[in-house]
Amino acid sequence: MRAILAFVHRAASVARRVIGAPDYEQYLVHVAQRHPECVPLSRAEFSRDALARRYDRPGSRCC
Amino acid sequence: MSTSVVPARPGLRVVAALGWLLVALAGAGALGVLALHRGENVSAAWLLVAALCTYAIGYRFYGAFIAAKVFALDDARATPSERLNDGRDFVPTNRWIVFGHHFAAIAGPGPLVGPTLAAQFGYLPGVLWIVIGVVLGGAVQDMVVLCASLRRDGKSLGQMAKEEIGPVAGFTALVAVLGIMVVLIAVLGLVVVNALKSSPWGTVTIGLTIPIAMLMGLYMRWLRPGRVLEASAIGLVLLVVALYAGRWVAEQPALAAAFTLSGKTLAILIMAYGFAASVLPVWMLLAPRDYLSAFVKIGVVLALAVGILVALPPLQMPALTRFTDGTGPVFAGALFPFAFITIACGAISGFHALIASGTTPKLLERERDARMIGYGAMIMESFVAVMALIAACALTPGVYFAINAPVAALGPTAQTAAEAIGKWGFVVTPAELEALARQVGETSLLSRTGGAPSLAVGMAHLFSRTLGGSAAMALWYHFAIMFEALFILTTLDAGTRVGRFMLQDLGRHVWPSFGRSSWTPAVVLSSAMIVAMWGHFLWQGVIDPLGGINSLWPLFGIANQLLAAVALCVATTVIIKMGKARYAWTTLLPLAWLIIVTMSAGAAKLFSPQPRLGFLAHARVLQAARAAGTLPPGVRSAGDLTQMIANDYLDAAVAAFFLVSVIVIFADSAREWWAVVSGAKAARSSEVPFQPRAFAAGD
C-alpha cells in the first residue's frame, strides 16, 4: 500500500514538472536541505510566486 | 543512449557496427523507395522507417559528435542547476522530466500546420526537408544553443547575442523577435478563425475552454491552492463535456444560428481574448490553459503516433505534384525556396532557441543530458511534423485541395470546387465533398485554409479507423479541432503577454513609466498596442480573398528561419570564441542554407513580377484595378481594396525589415569571427569556468 502511494506521489511530481507547474514538495525539500534556517513560503504563496516567474518574461513558449 | 554504452569487447563492437549499418541501410532503402516510387500508392510505413532510421543515425553519431568534439560536454562539470540551485528556477531535474518539459514547450501548432501546407508539392519534398533538415540543422541549433546557455548560467539568446557578437546584433535581435512574435500570433489566429468560421460546434467547444480554464484558475487560487493536477483532471473531464455540448448546440437550429460566426466576428473575439489574457492576472486564464494544453498536447501526439502505426495508411498524394513549379493554390511560390520556408518547425525553428536558452538550461542535472534534451526533443518534434505530413497525404488529393485551396481558386460551391480541382488533374465529385462535410458534422469543408481542418480530417480518418468507426468521425474531427485550437490559443495568449513585456522593455527607454509591468495604464496601453499589431495582420488575412494564409504563412516562415539564422550566428560565435573554429562548420552549414533560403524567398516575396507571389506586384495590380474603377474577384468593397493595397506595402516592409535584420546580424557576426580567426582578437570564451560537480545521492 505504501509503495503504491509513493508511486502515485512520484508520478504526480513527474507530471507537474513536465507541464511546468510549480512543485511545492520539491521546494520544501530544497529549503530544508539548503536553507534550514529559513521559514519556507506557504503553498499558496509559493504558487503565486512561481506563476509570476514563469509568465513575466519571454522564453517559456513556442510556436 | 550515450557514447559510454558502446561495448568495449571487440566482438560486441562488431555486432554494434553491423547493427548501425543495418539501420543506415534500412533508412537509405526506405528513402529510395519514397523517392523512386511512382504509380501505385506507397505505404506510410516507408516514410516512418526512413524518418526513424535517419533520426537514429543522426542522434547516435552526429549528436554524439557535437557533444564530444564541439562542446566536450563533461558530466563532472557542475551545471547551473547545481551551482545556482534556488529550488525554483534552477532545479536539478531528471533528464526524462526535462525532456518532457522541453518537448511540451517547443512543440506547438507549427510542426502540424507547415507540413500540411507543404503537402501541395507532394510528400517527397516535405519528408526530405523535415528529416534531413532536423538532423543537420534544427536539432543542431537547439542543442548548440542549449549548450552555450548551459555554460553561461542559463543566459537568454538576446543576452548572448549582445555579449558574444555586439550591441548592434543584440538590439536587432530583440526587435526582430518582437516582429516575429507579431506575425506568428496573427497567422496562428488566422488558422483558428478559418477552422471555426461558420462552425457552431467548433465555436462552442473552443469558446467553452475559456470558462473551463477560469474555473480551474479559481480552484487553484482559492479552493485548493496550488493543486495543479486536481484542477487539470477536472479541466480534462470538462473538455469532453464541451465537445458534446458543441454537438448539442449544433443540432438545435436556433442556437446553431447564434453561434455560426463570420471570420470578421471571430477575429474580433480572438483579439478581445488576447487582450484579456494579457491584462488579467495569469492565474485566472493563462496558467490553467497552459497546463491543460500541455496534457492534451502530449496525449494527442502519442495518440497520433499510435493511430498512424496501427493504420499505416497508404499515401494518396503523389511524390511530387505539378505544383512544384509555383502555381499551387495553397500558397504561392515554387519548391525552392518555398518548401523550406513553409516547413519551419519540424525541420528547423528559430523559436526553439528562445526555449533552449530559457527555462531548460536551468534544469539540466548533467552536461551530457544536453544531447538528449536539445538534439533528442527536436527529433521528437520533427517526428510530429512527419506524422502531420502523413495525415495530410493520406487524404485523397482532391479532398486535400478542396479544404486547403482558397475561395478565389475553388469558387463558392462543391460543384465549382470539383471542377477546379478536376482541372488540376485530381478527381473528386461534389457529392463526395458534401458527404465528407456531413460526416464530420460541418456544413462545408471548402476553403478552410490554414492546415488545421485538413489535419483534423486526416486525424479523424485515422482515429475512427481504430476507434469508433465512421459514426465517430464527427466527434474525432471536432476533438482534433479542439486540440489544435487549444494549443494555438495557448501560444497566442502567452505570446501576447510576452510581446507586451518586450514592448514595455523597449518603451521604457523612451518613457520610463511605460516600462513598469505592474502599473495598470502601462499594462493596458502596451497590451492594446501589441494586440493592435497582430490584430492588424489577422484582420488583413480575414478580408483577403486569397485566404490570408497565402501571404501570412510565408512571412511567418521567413521570420522563423530568420530567428534560426540569428541563433546560429550566436552559436557560431560561441564555438569560434571557444577556440573550436575547426568545428564551426557544424553551425555554418545550416546557417548558410538558411541565409540562401530566406534571402531568395524574401526577394521573391518582395520583387517577383508575378502578382500572386510578389507583394509589390500584387499592390500594383490592385492599384491598376482601383484606377480603372473595378473590383478584383473576391474583393467586396472599394474600402477593402484600399486596405489591401496598404497591406501589401506593409507586408513588403515587414519582409524587407526581416531581411535587413539578417544581413545586419550576419555582418556583425562575420566581423567578429574574422577578428578571432585572423588573430586580431584573442579567442576568449565567456563560459563560466569549470567547477566540479558535487555528486549527489543517487549517482
Interface residues (C-beta under 8 A of the other chain):
Chain A: A12 V14 A15 R16 R17 V18 I19 G20 A21 P22 Y24 Q26 Y27 H30 V31 R34 R43 A44 F46 S47 R48 D49 A50 L51 A52 R53 R54 Y55 D56 R57 P58 G59 S60 R61 C62 C63
Chain B: N85 D86 G87 R88 D89 V91 T93 I97 G100 H101 A104 A105 I106 A107 G108 P109 G110 S156 V177 L184 L188 M220 P225 G226 V228 L229 S232 V282 W283 L286 A287 D290 Y291 A294 F295 I298 A344 C345 S349 F351 H352 L354 I355 S357 G358 T359 T490 T491 A494 G495 R497 V498 F501 M502 S517 N560
